[in-house]
Structure formats: structure tokens, C-alpha cells
Amino acid sequence: MDLRAKLEAVIYAAEEPVTLAQMAALFAEEALAWKVEQEAASASAQDAESAPLLAGLEPAEAQAGRPAQPEPSIEPGEAEGSFEISIETRARTAIRASEDTEPNAGPDADLDAESASPANPEAEARRNASQRDREVRAILRPILDELIQSFTSDNRGIEIREIAGGYRMATKPACHDAVRAFIKSLKPALKLSLPALETLAVIAYKQPVTAPEVNEIRGVDSSGVFGSLLARKLIATAGRKQVIGRPILYKTTREFLLRFGLNDVSELPSMEEFEKMAVELEETENLDEPEALEPEDTAPVIAADLDLELQQSAEEDSSEESASGTKTAG
């Protein structure tokens, strides 16, 4: 799949805006491979364009009527001497170039090599990673700009926006009226009371089931709840049970599957899973509750409270006696 298509899919699937850093971390290898492919395709295209020009040089000279230049005649001795001179000249040039580029030989050469090598491998690795990340971002940014431009220019109802430092798909302003009308036409969120949920759960697991059987399982009368579930089309009648009185049978509907995101009632959790979840919930609630003090632990607290009350009463009595003595003396 093309890298552009993958970027579009990620932006579409994300609930929050996808940042360039996230996409660079996710598609680093693919972005670098895409760059290599683009450079190879560009090089091959340039070769294809220059091939006809090179092929047409010789016929063009022939059409211009230029006479062919005869090759100079060289004596055998002169050819050997010039060949030896050219070899010697090239060798001297190569030696001078190597002396200019190579580091100084001797004991100082090792010091130069050590100073050139990175002192901290971790810092060098971080530097390489940062440079690689910048390169990947530089590759992805033009692709994202091209993707945004294609959504803007095409006759589509959605576009890609830069929001909060990331990219996210949104409806175009011209389509807001249609989207608002659609949202208003949606059904309100399903809200069921606890008795309605209990009754619906019994019907879902025991269907087809009669109202008296549901009442027996719940231990209360559920006749009022059945009317609410029937009105919301979460349950429907499923014939009558072949017993005395022939009570009506009830089952869940397709609306029930849609509301709870199920493909079939077989996807409901088993009773063992329900019991396990109930045990885990009970353990969690017990952990949240504060520990109660044992009777022997409360005795010191009660004794301390009594001592404090006795001390306060004694202080009040002494203050009253001192006040009465002052009045008598007066």
C-alpha cells in the first residue's frame, strides 16, 4: 500500500489529532524507503531524457557538414615515450593529492584519529536518531501537504485540518447544515432503569421466556417493565408456551443487538464470566471501604474520651467554686 494511503487511514481512524512526530515514529522505515524509490525514479527519468540527446550528437555533426578530423600520426618511439611521461605525471599528481588529504603520519596520527572519534557513543546515537527523525519529518511533511491539498480541491465532504499541532479529518463548512440535520434525526441515547436492565438480562439469557418466569427469577412483579421494553422495541413476542394458560413468550429483537453492539445473542458473556466479574467487583469495593476497629481496639479510645470528659468536668467545678467564694467574701 502507498505511504500516502496509510497516512490517510491513520488520520481517519484516530479520535485525537495525529501529530507529525507520531507519524514519523510509525512510518520511519517506509518514509526512508519511499525517498530512495523517488530518487531512483528521478534518476532513471533523467537518464531517459538525456539518452536521445546523446544519440543525436553524431548525426547532427554529420548534417552540419563538418569534415572528420584525421588522427595525428605518431611514431612508435614517440608514442612509447609520451605514454611513459603521462604515467609518471599522473603518479606524481596522485602522490601530491594523497599528501594533501591524508592526516600527518607518525605518533600524532593516532591522536588525530582518537579526537575525531566520538567521545560519547550514547550522545552520538541520540544525535543520529535526532537527525533521522528530522529527515523522516522532512519526507512526510510534503506528502501531508499534498494530501491536504487533494482533499481541499476534490469534490468531497470532508477535509484534513491542522488542529492543536496535529492532523484530523473533519467535515467541510459547506456541509455543516446537512450534518446538523442528520445528528438531530438520530435516536437519543438509550437509558434504562435498573429493573428494566435486570428484566432485559433475564429475557436475553432465558429466551424465549414468559413473564411469570421472569417474575420468579427476579422475585418481583415485572409487568410494568415489559411494557417499557416492548415500546422501545428491545423485546418482542415469540408465540405462546404450550402449557396450561398458554402464557406469552418473549425474546430479544434486532434493535437489542444494535443497541448493545452484538452480532448474535451467543456473544453475550456466560454466567461464569458474570460471576467472576461480580467477585472482582466485590473485592474492589471491600478494598475501598475503611477497615472497622475491633472491640479491643476501641477500648483505649473510649477510655481516653472518658478521661478527657472527667478532666473537663473537674476544671468546670473548680472554676465554679472559686467564683462562689469570691461572691461570699464580697
Residue frames relative to the residue before (quaternion, step in Angstrom):
aa qw qx qy qz dx dy dz
M 1.0000 0.0000 0.0000 0.0000 0.00 0.00 0.00
D 0.5477 -0.6327 0.4431 0.3215 3.53 -1.07 0.79
L 0.5836 -0.5932 0.4290 0.3514 3.58 -1.14 0.70
R 0.6248 0.5431 -0.3418 0.4447 3.58 0.98 -0.72
A 0.6538 0.5072 -0.3165 0.4638 3.59 0.98 -0.80
K 0.6460 0.5146 -0.3272 0.4592 3.60 1.02 -0.73
L 0.6309 0.5172 -0.3367 0.4702 3.59 0.98 -0.74
E 0.6466 0.5172 -0.3160 0.4632 3.57 0.96 -0.83
A 0.6611 0.5114 -0.3105 0.4527 3.60 0.96 -0.85
V 0.6542 0.5080 -0.3173 0.4618 3.60 0.96 -0.82
I 0.6547 0.5011 -0.3172 0.4687 3.60 0.91 -0.84
Y 0.6561 0.5128 -0.3115 0.4578 3.59 1.01 -0.77
A 0.7223 0.4678 -0.2562 0.4404 3.59 0.90 -0.92
A 0.6324 0.5626 -0.3391 0.4105 3.61 1.10 -0.59
E 0.4093 -0.6989 0.5348 0.2407 3.55 -1.07 0.82
E 0.7393 0.3157 -0.1819 0.5663 3.56 1.06 -0.79
P 0.6318 -0.5270 0.3840 0.4190 3.63 -1.16 0.40
V 0.3365 -0.7402 0.5539 0.1791 3.56 -0.93 0.97
T 0.3140 -0.7695 0.5282 0.1740 3.59 -0.68 1.08
L 0.6307 -0.5311 0.4116 0.3884 3.52 -1.30 0.36
A 0.6156 0.5488 -0.3477 0.4460 3.60 1.08 -0.66
Q 0.6402 0.5191 -0.3278 0.4618 3.60 0.99 -0.77
M 0.6903 0.4643 -0.2860 0.4756 3.57 0.90 -0.88
A 0.6161 0.5361 -0.3507 0.4584 3.61 1.09 -0.62
A 0.6671 0.4813 -0.3043 0.4803 3.59 1.00 -0.75
L 0.6889 0.4944 -0.2803 0.4498 3.58 1.06 -0.72
F 0.8106 0.2312 -0.0865 0.5310 3.60 0.95 -0.87
A 0.1990 0.8141 -0.5267 0.1420 3.61 1.05 0.65
E 0.7017 0.4665 -0.2823 0.4587 3.60 0.72 -1.03
E 0.6794 0.4917 -0.2988 0.4554 3.57 0.90 -0.87
A 0.6316 0.5300 -0.3404 0.4520 3.58 1.04 -0.69
L 0.6636 0.4887 -0.3096 0.4742 3.59 0.94 -0.84
A 0.6456 0.5035 -0.3225 0.4750 3.59 1.00 -0.77
W 0.6270 0.5288 -0.3341 0.4644 3.59 1.05 -0.75
K 0.6370 0.5244 -0.3326 0.4568 3.61 1.01 -0.74
V 0.6435 0.5163 -0.3224 0.4641 3.59 0.97 -0.83
E 0.6557 0.5073 -0.3150 0.4621 3.59 0.96 -0.84
Q 0.6589 0.5070 -0.3186 0.4553 3.59 0.96 -0.81
E 0.6540 0.5025 -0.3168 0.4684 3.59 0.99 -0.79
A 0.6470 0.5074 -0.3231 0.4685 3.59 1.01 -0.77
A 0.6545 0.5022 -0.3179 0.4673 3.58 0.98 -0.81
S 0.6491 0.5124 -0.3231 0.4602 3.59 1.00 -0.75
A 0.6535 0.5104 -0.3181 0.4596 3.59 0.99 -0.82
S 0.6597 0.4986 -0.3151 0.4656 3.59 0.96 -0.81
A 0.6361 0.5213 -0.3360 0.4590 3.58 1.06 -0.70
Q 0.6469 0.5082 -0.3214 0.4691 3.58 1.02 -0.75
D 0.6333 0.5176 -0.3330 0.4692 3.58 1.02 -0.73
A 0.6542 0.5157 -0.3167 0.4537 3.56 0.99 -0.82
E 0.6655 0.4964 -0.3072 0.4651 3.59 1.05 -0.70
S 0.7128 0.4563 -0.2689 0.4599 3.61 0.97 -0.77
A 0.5339 0.6524 -0.4039 0.3551 3.64 1.14 -0.44
P 0.6873 0.4560 -0.3212 0.4653 3.69 0.76 -0.79
L 0.6241 0.5396 -0.3533 0.4411 3.60 1.04 -0.67
L 0.6712 0.4863 -0.3010 0.4716 3.57 0.94 -0.85
A 0.6599 0.5153 -0.3119 0.4490 3.55 1.03 -0.78
G 0.7184 0.4595 -0.2621 0.4518 3.60 1.09 -0.58
L 0.4514 0.6980 -0.4651 0.3044 3.60 1.19 0.02
E 0.6970 0.4883 -0.2912 0.4370 3.62 0.77 -0.97
P 0.6640 0.4662 -0.3361 0.4783 3.69 0.82 -0.71
A 0.6272 0.5399 -0.3595 0.4312 3.62 0.99 -0.70
E 0.6534 0.4972 -0.3178 0.4743 3.57 0.98 -0.76
A 0.6405 0.5200 -0.3315 0.4576 3.56 1.04 -0.74
Q 0.6580 0.5022 -0.3197 0.4611 3.61 1.03 -0.82
A 0.6354 0.5354 -0.3354 0.4440 3.60 1.10 -0.62
G 0.4478 -0.7272 0.4288 0.2946 3.57 1.24 -0.20
R 0.3402 0.7414 -0.5148 0.2637 3.52 1.14 0.54
P 0.4031 -0.7123 0.5068 0.2706 3.59 -0.82 0.90
A 0.5100 -0.6405 0.4828 0.3109 3.49 -1.10 0.72
Q 0.3953 -0.7264 0.5172 0.2204 3.55 -0.86 1.00
P 0.3773 -0.7261 0.5161 0.2531 3.62 -0.72 0.97
E 0.4979 -0.6502 0.4893 0.2999 3.51 -1.08 0.75
P 0.4923 -0.6674 0.4615 0.3149 3.63 -0.90 0.84
S 0.4042 -0.7056 0.5305 0.2393 3.51 -1.02 0.84
I 0.0996 -0.7908 0.6038 0.0040 3.54 -0.85 1.01
E 0.4321 -0.6891 0.5237 0.2535 3.49 -0.94 0.95
P 0.6295 -0.5576 0.3702 0.3947 3.62 -1.11 0.58
G 0.6759 0.4926 -0.3173 0.4470 3.59 0.82 -0.79
E 0.6610 0.5057 -0.3114 0.4587 3.53 0.96 -0.89
A 0.6343 0.5369 -0.3388 0.4411 3.59 1.00 -0.76
E 0.6637 0.4940 -0.3192 0.4622 3.60 0.94 -0.85
G 0.6701 0.5068 -0.3138 0.4423 3.60 0.91 -0.83
S 0.6653 0.4922 -0.3106 0.4675 3.57 0.93 -0.88
F 0.6204 0.5450 -0.3435 0.4473 3.58 1.08 -0.69
E 0.6675 0.4901 -0.3031 0.4717 3.57 0.96 -0.90
I 0.6423 0.5198 -0.3314 0.4555 3.62 1.00 -0.75
S 0.6583 0.5066 -0.3198 0.4558 3.57 0.93 -0.84
I 0.6309 0.5214 -0.3408 0.4626 3.61 1.01 -0.74
E 0.6697 0.4940 -0.3085 0.4608 3.58 0.92 -0.90
T 0.6431 0.5230 -0.3273 0.4536 3.59 0.98 -0.79
R 0.6658 0.4993 -0.3034 0.4641 3.58 0.92 -0.87
A 0.6371 0.5303 -0.3306 0.4512 3.59 0.97 -0.77
R 0.6611 0.4964 -0.3108 0.4689 3.60 0.94 -0.88
T 0.6436 0.5246 -0.3244 0.4532 3.60 0.98 -0.78
A 0.6551 0.5107 -0.3073 0.4644 3.58 0.99 -0.85
I 0.6448 0.5180 -0.3258 0.4579 3.60 0.98 -0.80
R 0.6589 0.5019 -0.3157 0.4630 3.59 0.94 -0.85
A 0.6510 0.5153 -0.3204 0.4561 3.60 0.98 -0.79
S 0.6580 0.5003 -0.3143 0.4670 3.58 1.01 -0.81
E 0.6356 0.5216 -0.3366 0.4589 3.60 1.04 -0.70
D 0.6704 0.5011 -0.3089 0.4518 3.59 1.04 -0.73
T 0.7491 0.4203 -0.2202 0.4622 3.63 0.97 -0.80
E 0.6719 0.4993 -0.3176 0.4455 3.62 0.94 -0.77
P 0.5175 -0.6271 0.4728 0.3396 3.60 -1.12 0.61
N 0.6599 -0.5167 0.3713 0.3996 3.56 -1.26 0.45
A 0.3923 -0.7140 0.5328 0.2290 3.52 -0.93 0.93
G 0.5819 0.5801 -0.4333 0.3702 3.55 -1.26 0.33
P 0.7704 -0.3581 0.2311 0.4742 3.59 -1.21 -0.23
D 0.6297 0.5438 -0.3586 0.4233 3.63 1.06 -0.52
A 0.5524 0.6253 -0.4031 0.3758 3.61 1.16 -0.42
D 0.6425 0.5196 -0.3298 0.4565 3.60 0.99 -0.77
L 0.6454 0.5162 -0.3274 0.4581 3.58 1.00 -0.80
D 0.6358 0.5222 -0.3320 0.4614 3.58 1.02 -0.77
A 0.6536 0.5137 -0.3162 0.4572 3.59 0.99 -0.81
E 0.6581 0.5033 -0.3178 0.4610 3.56 1.01 -0.81
S 0.6638 0.4976 -0.3115 0.4635 3.59 0.97 -0.79
A 0.6460 0.5188 -0.3244 0.4565 3.60 1.11 -0.61
S 0.6331 0.5313 -0.3424 0.4469 3.60 1.08 -0.65
P 0.5600 -0.6211 0.4166 0.3564 3.62 -1.05 0.67
A 0.4253 -0.7170 0.4934 0.2482 3.57 -0.88 0.95
N 0.7848 0.2119 -0.1030 0.5733 3.62 1.06 -0.72
P 0.3291 -0.7687 0.5068 0.2097 3.63 -0.37 1.15
E 0.6355 0.5338 -0.3462 0.4375 3.60 1.01 -0.72
A 0.6494 0.5058 -0.3215 0.4681 3.57 0.99 -0.79
E 0.6398 0.5154 -0.3240 0.4690 3.56 1.02 -0.78
A 0.6451 0.5125 -0.3245 0.4647 3.59 1.02 -0.79
R 0.6507 0.5011 -0.3203 0.4722 3.59 0.97 -0.79
R 0.6380 0.5269 -0.3285 0.4554 3.56 1.03 -0.78
N 0.6590 0.5009 -0.3077 0.4692 3.58 0.98 -0.84
A 0.6508 0.5143 -0.3187 0.4587 3.57 1.01 -0.84
S 0.6496 0.5107 -0.3162 0.4661 3.57 1.01 -0.81
Q 0.6544 0.5021 -0.3132 0.4708 3.58 0.99 -0.81
R 0.6438 0.5145 -0.3189 0.4681 3.57 1.04 -0.77
D 0.6417 0.5187 -0.3242 0.4627 3.58 1.01 -0.79
R 0.6473 0.5075 -0.3221 0.4687 3.59 0.98 -0.78
E 0.6422 0.5220 -0.3243 0.4582 3.55 1.02 -0.77
V 0.6572 0.5045 -0.3118 0.4651 3.58 0.96 -0.87
R 0.6506 0.5064 -0.3243 0.4638 3.59 0.96 -0.80
A 0.6402 0.5197 -0.3272 0.4615 3.57 1.02 -0.76
I 0.6404 0.5043 -0.3257 0.4791 3.61 1.14 -0.54
L 0.7200 0.4675 -0.2606 0.4416 3.59 0.88 -0.98
R 0.6067 0.5999 -0.3747 0.3628 3.60 0.96 -0.74
P 0.6771 0.4582 -0.3279 0.4733 3.69 0.81 -0.75
I 0.6207 0.5329 -0.3549 0.4525 3.59 1.05 -0.66
L 0.6596 0.4939 -0.3082 0.4754 3.59 0.98 -0.84
D 0.6290 0.5242 -0.3382 0.4638 3.60 1.00 -0.74
E 0.6516 0.5020 -0.3097 0.4770 3.57 1.01 -0.80
L 0.6387 0.5220 -0.3207 0.4655 3.59 1.06 -0.79
I 0.6463 0.5100 -0.3171 0.4708 3.58 0.96 -0.83
Q 0.6595 0.5139 -0.3043 0.4565 3.56 0.96 -0.88
S 0.6509 0.5164 -0.3234 0.4528 3.59 0.99 -0.80
F 0.6539 0.4931 -0.3207 0.4759 3.61 1.02 -0.74
T 0.6584 0.5186 -0.3133 0.4466 3.57 1.04 -0.75
S 0.7253 0.4471 -0.2475 0.4612 3.59 0.91 -0.90
D 0.6414 0.5284 -0.3385 0.4414 3.61 1.06 -0.64
N 0.5204 -0.6235 0.4890 0.3183 3.53 -1.29 0.44
R 0.2957 0.7541 -0.5215 0.2681 3.56 0.50 1.25
G 0.4895 -0.6697 0.4805 0.2847 3.53 -1.28 0.39
I 0.7260 0.3545 -0.2273 0.5438 3.58 1.25 -0.14
E 0.1212 -0.7721 0.6209 0.0612 3.53 -1.30 0.40
I 0.4074 -0.6691 0.5563 0.2771 3.55 -1.33 0.23
R 0.0961 -0.8078 0.5815 0.0084 3.54 -0.73 1.12
E 0.3880 -0.6612 0.5839 0.2673 3.52 -1.29 0.47
I 0.0671 0.8079 -0.5703 0.1324 3.55 -0.37 1.31
A 0.8605 -0.0368 -0.0003 0.5082 3.58 -0.87 1.03
G 0.7287 -0.4492 0.2427 0.4564 3.56 0.91 0.90
G 0.7206 0.3671 -0.2473 0.5337 3.59 1.23 0.26
Y 0.4815 -0.6444 0.5169 0.2926 3.54 -1.36 -0.13
R 0.0903 0.7899 -0.6003 0.0871 3.57 -0.95 0.92
M 0.4416 -0.6780 0.5212 0.2713 3.56 -1.14 0.69
A 0.0439 0.7821 -0.6185 0.0623 3.55 -1.08 0.80
T 0.5665 -0.5829 0.4507 0.3691 3.54 -1.26 0.38
K 0.5228 -0.6336 0.4717 0.3206 3.55 -1.12 0.65
P 0.6124 -0.5816 0.3795 0.3778 3.62 -1.04 0.67
A 0.6223 0.5611 -0.3518 0.4173 3.60 1.05 -0.62
C 0.7163 0.4360 -0.2417 0.4883 3.60 1.21 -0.46
H 0.3843 0.7609 -0.4649 0.2392 3.61 1.23 0.06
D 0.6268 0.5407 -0.3478 0.4402 3.63 0.99 -0.72
A 0.6659 0.4934 -0.3052 0.4690 3.58 0.94 -0.85
V 0.6568 0.5034 -0.3113 0.4672 3.58 0.97 -0.83
R 0.6455 0.5200 -0.3218 0.4575 3.61 0.98 -0.83
A 0.6549 0.5030 -0.3148 0.4680 3.61 0.96 -0.80
F 0.6441 0.5195 -0.3241 0.4585 3.58 1.04 -0.74
I 0.6573 0.5099 -0.3181 0.4547 3.59 0.93 -0.87
K 0.6500 0.5141 -0.3255 0.4552 3.60 0.99 -0.75
S 0.6698 0.5067 -0.3016 0.4514 3.60 1.12 -0.59
L 0.5262 0.6421 -0.4172 0.3697 3.60 1.22 -0.23
K 0.5442 -0.6089 0.4681 0.3377 3.54 -1.23 0.53
P 0.5236 -0.6296 0.4542 0.3510 3.59 -1.02 0.66
A 0.6557 -0.5183 0.3752 0.4009 3.53 -1.25 0.41
L 0.4926 -0.6713 0.4781 0.2796 3.55 -1.04 0.85
K 0.0154 0.7835 -0.6193 0.0479 3.55 -0.78 1.10
L 0.0098 -0.8053 0.5905 -0.0528 3.54 -0.61 1.19
S 0.4642 -0.6575 0.5171 0.2911 3.53 -1.12 0.71
L 0.6797 -0.4896 0.3523 0.4173 3.56 -1.28 0.26
P 0.6534 0.4850 -0.3439 0.4686 3.69 0.88 -0.71
A 0.6410 0.5172 -0.3330 0.4591 3.59 1.03 -0.75
L 0.6498 0.5058 -0.3191 0.4691 3.61 0.99 -0.79
E 0.6478 0.5090 -0.3284 0.4620 3.60 0.96 -0.79
T 0.6620 0.4994 -0.3065 0.4675 3.59 0.92 -0.89
L 0.6620 0.5036 -0.3063 0.4630 3.59 0.94 -0.88
A 0.6372 0.5223 -0.3321 0.4593 3.60 1.02 -0.73
V 0.6434 0.5140 -0.3256 0.4646 3.60 0.98 -0.83
I 0.6635 0.4939 -0.3106 0.4683 3.59 0.92 -0.87
A 0.6542 0.5291 -0.3236 0.4329 3.61 0.94 -0.87
Y 0.7460 0.4017 -0.2313 0.4781 3.61 0.94 -0.82
K 0.7674 0.3578 -0.1906 0.4968 3.62 1.08 -0.63
Q 0.3993 0.7539 -0.4622 0.2419 3.62 1.22 -0.01
P 0.5543 -0.2523 -0.7931 0.0095 1.43 -2.01 1.51
V 0.0580 -0.8073 0.5859 -0.0409 3.54 -0.94 0.97
T 0.4194 -0.7030 0.5201 0.2438 3.57 -1.16 0.64
A 0.6535 -0.5227 0.3805 0.3936 3.54 -1.28 0.35
P 0.6474 0.5014 -0.3482 0.4563 3.68 0.88 -0.73
E 0.6363 0.5186 -0.3378 0.4604 3.61 1.03 -0.68
V 0.6367 0.5090 -0.3263 0.4786 3.58 1.03 -0.74
N 0.6451 0.5193 -0.3200 0.4601 3.59 0.99 -0.85
E 0.6490 0.5178 -0.3198 0.4566 3.57 1.00 -0.77
I 0.6623 0.4958 -0.3113 0.4675 3.60 0.97 -0.79
R 0.7234 0.4288 -0.2467 0.4815 3.60 0.91 -0.90
G 0.3911 -0.7390 0.4682 0.2858 3.59 1.09 -0.61
V 0.7197 0.3174 -0.2258 0.5747 3.60 1.28 0.17
D 0.5884 -0.5615 0.4450 0.3747 3.53 -1.34 0.24
S 0.1319 -0.8208 0.5551 0.0269 3.60 -0.74 1.09
S 0.3025 0.7929 -0.4946 0.1876 3.61 1.20 0.32
G 0.6648 0.5012 -0.3158 0.4551 3.61 0.98 -0.75
V 0.6384 0.5327 -0.3275 0.4489 3.58 1.07 -0.70
F 0.6012 0.5716 -0.3663 0.4216 3.60 1.05 -0.70
G 0.6444 0.5256 -0.3296 0.4471 3.59 0.97 -0.79
S 0.6536 0.5100 -0.3173 0.4604 3.61 1.00 -0.78
L 0.6786 0.4850 -0.2942 0.4666 3.59 0.94 -0.85
L 0.6344 0.5126 -0.3308 0.4747 3.58 1.09 -0.67
A 0.6479 0.5212 -0.3239 0.4513 3.59 1.01 -0.78
R 0.7095 0.4268 -0.2539 0.4999 3.60 1.06 -0.67
K 0.4207 -0.7460 0.4252 0.2928 3.59 1.33 0.13
L 0.3748 0.7138 -0.5015 0.3139 3.57 1.07 0.75
I 0.7611 0.1537 -0.1138 0.6198 3.59 1.24 -0.44
A 0.0972 -0.7730 0.6247 0.0528 3.55 -1.29 0.40
T 0.5796 -0.5756 0.4402 0.3728 3.56 -1.25 0.37
A 0.1485 -0.7902 0.5920 0.0554 3.53 -1.16 0.73
G 0.7459 -0.3595 0.2044 0.5222 3.56 0.93 0.86
R 0.5021 -0.6256 0.5000 0.3264 3.55 -1.29 -0.44
K 0.4764 -0.6663 0.5003 0.2806 3.51 -1.15 0.71
Q 0.4147 -0.7357 0.4874 0.2219 3.57 -0.87 0.99
V 0.4219 0.6326 -0.5272 0.3794 3.53 0.41 1.35
I 0.7108 -0.4186 0.3193 0.4665 3.55 -1.30 -0.02
G 0.7792 0.2632 -0.2366 0.5172 3.57 -0.77 1.05
R 0.1745 -0.8339 0.5060 0.1345 3.58 1.26 -0.38
P 0.0110 0.8241 -0.5651 0.0371 3.64 0.48 1.17
I 0.5679 -0.6072 0.4447 0.3332 3.54 -1.26 0.58
L 0.3077 -0.7273 0.5891 0.1713 3.54 -1.12 0.83
Y 0.1764 -0.7815 0.5932 0.0787 3.57 -1.15 0.74
K 0.0361 -0.7751 0.6308 -0.0016 3.53 -1.23 0.69
T 0.5574 -0.5826 0.4635 0.3676 3.56 -1.29 0.23
T 0.3772 -0.7375 0.5283 0.1862 3.57 -1.27 0.50
R 0.6945 -0.4297 0.3637 0.4481 3.54 -1.34 -0.08
E 0.5932 0.5658 -0.3571 0.4478 3.59 1.13 -0.65
F 0.6067 0.5470 -0.3443 0.4627 3.58 1.09 -0.69
L 0.6596 0.4983 -0.3070 0.4716 3.60 0.95 -0.87
L 0.6565 0.5111 -0.3174 0.4550 3.59 0.97 -0.84
R 0.6765 0.5124 -0.2990 0.4363 3.57 0.90 -0.92
F 0.7750 0.3390 -0.1703 0.5054 3.58 0.99 -0.81
G 0.4892 -0.7145 0.4061 0.2920 3.60 1.25 0.26
L 0.4535 0.6759 -0.4512 0.3659 3.58 1.00 0.84
N 0.3977 -0.6919 0.5481 0.2506 3.53 -1.20 0.59
D 0.7757 -0.0455 0.0642 0.6262 3.54 1.17 -0.69
V 0.6083 -0.5719 0.3967 0.3814 3.59 -1.17 0.48
S 0.5465 0.6148 -0.4008 0.4034 3.58 1.22 -0.27
E 0.6171 0.5527 -0.3463 0.4401 3.60 1.23 -0.31
L 0.4520 0.6779 -0.4599 0.3531 3.60 1.26 -0.02
P 0.5499 -0.6042 0.4423 0.3701 3.62 -1.03 0.60
S 0.4987 -0.6528 0.4818 0.3051 3.55 -1.11 0.69
M 0.6580 -0.5075 0.3718 0.4138 3.56 -1.27 0.28
E 0.6067 0.5482 -0.3562 0.4522 3.60 1.08 -0.67
E 0.6524 0.5009 -0.3166 0.4724 3.60 0.99 -0.80
F 0.6263 0.5290 -0.3357 0.4639 3.59 1.06 -0.74
E 0.6612 0.5037 -0.3095 0.4620 3.59 0.93 -0.87
K 0.6402 0.5221 -0.3244 0.4608 3.56 1.01 -0.77
M 0.6611 0.4950 -0.3059 0.4737 3.58 0.96 -0.86
A 0.6343 0.5297 -0.3355 0.4523 3.61 1.05 -0.74
V 0.6465 0.5116 -0.3191 0.4675 3.57 1.01 -0.80
E 0.6581 0.5033 -0.3111 0.4655 3.58 0.94 -0.86
L 0.6439 0.5154 -0.3227 0.4644 3.59 1.01 -0.78
E 0.6517 0.5127 -0.3127 0.4633 3.58 0.98 -0.83
E 0.6476 0.5073 -0.3216 0.4689 3.58 0.98 -0.79
T 0.6391 0.5219 -0.3268 0.4608 3.59 1.01 -0.77
E 0.6581 0.5029 -0.3111 0.4661 3.58 0.96 -0.83
N 0.6430 0.5216 -0.3254 0.4567 3.59 1.03 -0.76
L 0.6431 0.5173 -0.3281 0.4595 3.57 1.06 -0.71
D 0.6711 0.5082 -0.3003 0.4484 3.58 1.06 -0.72
E 0.6294 0.5438 -0.3468 0.4334 3.62 1.10 -0.60
P 0.4792 -0.6597 0.4838 0.3180 3.63 -1.03 0.71
E 0.5211 -0.6414 0.4652 0.3171 3.55 -1.08 0.70
A 0.3891 -0.7175 0.5335 0.2219 3.57 -0.97 0.94
L 0.4799 -0.6651 0.4905 0.2945 3.57 -1.10 0.71
E 0.4493 -0.6658 0.5296 0.2725 3.53 -1.04 0.81
P 0.6639 -0.5187 0.3437 0.4149 3.64 -1.17 0.44
E 0.6796 0.4793 -0.3128 0.4589 3.57 0.92 -0.79
D 0.6324 0.5291 -0.3394 0.4528 3.59 1.22 -0.50
T 0.6694 0.5092 -0.2987 0.4510 3.61 1.14 -0.58
A 0.5239 0.6635 -0.4118 0.3403 3.61 1.15 -0.42
P 0.6780 0.4671 -0.3308 0.4612 3.67 0.78 -0.79
V 0.6282 0.5363 -0.3448 0.4458 3.58 1.03 -0.67
I 0.6556 0.5033 -0.3101 0.4698 3.57 0.94 -0.89
A 0.6511 0.5188 -0.3184 0.4534 3.61 0.94 -0.86
A 0.6523 0.5075 -0.3205 0.4628 3.58 0.97 -0.79
D 0.6400 0.5193 -0.3279 0.4617 3.60 1.02 -0.73
L 0.6456 0.5172 -0.3189 0.4626 3.60 1.02 -0.82
D 0.6413 0.5201 -0.3245 0.4614 3.58 0.94 -0.84
L 0.6560 0.5105 -0.3175 0.4563 3.58 0.96 -0.85
E 0.6529 0.5086 -0.3143 0.4651 3.61 1.00 -0.81
L 0.6526 0.5104 -0.3180 0.4610 3.61 0.96 -0.85
Q 0.6515 0.5148 -0.3197 0.4565 3.56 1.00 -0.82
Q 0.6597 0.5033 -0.3086 0.4649 3.59 0.97 -0.83
S 0.6520 0.5060 -0.3181 0.4666 3.63 1.01 -0.76
A 0.6384 0.5201 -0.3314 0.4606 3.59 1.02 -0.75
E 0.6454 0.5126 -0.3219 0.4658 3.59 1.00 -0.80
E 0.6459 0.5149 -0.3231 0.4618 3.61 1.01 -0.76
D 0.6474 0.5185 -0.3216 0.4567 3.62 1.01 -0.84
S 0.6689 0.4996 -0.3097 0.4550 3.58 0.92 -0.86
S 0.6451 0.5125 -0.3290 0.4614 3.59 1.00 -0.73
E 0.6438 0.5139 -0.3243 0.4649 3.61 1.04 -0.75
E 0.6534 0.5138 -0.3221 0.4532 3.63 0.96 -0.83
S 0.6505 0.5088 -0.3231 0.4621 3.58 0.96 -0.81
A 0.6466 0.5215 -0.3192 0.4561 3.58 1.03 -0.78
S 0.6683 0.4914 -0.3071 0.4666 3.61 0.98 -0.84
G 0.6308 0.5328 -0.3370 0.4524 3.61 1.02 -0.70
T 0.6378 0.5288 -0.3278 0.4542 3.57 1.03 -0.71
K 0.6497 0.5161 -0.3148 0.4609 3.58 1.01 -0.82
T 0.6529 0.5168 -0.3205 0.4516 3.64 0.98 -0.87
A 0.6489 0.5107 -0.3223 0.4629 3.57 0.95 -0.82
G 0.6527 0.5076 -0.3311 0.4545 3.59 0.98 -0.63
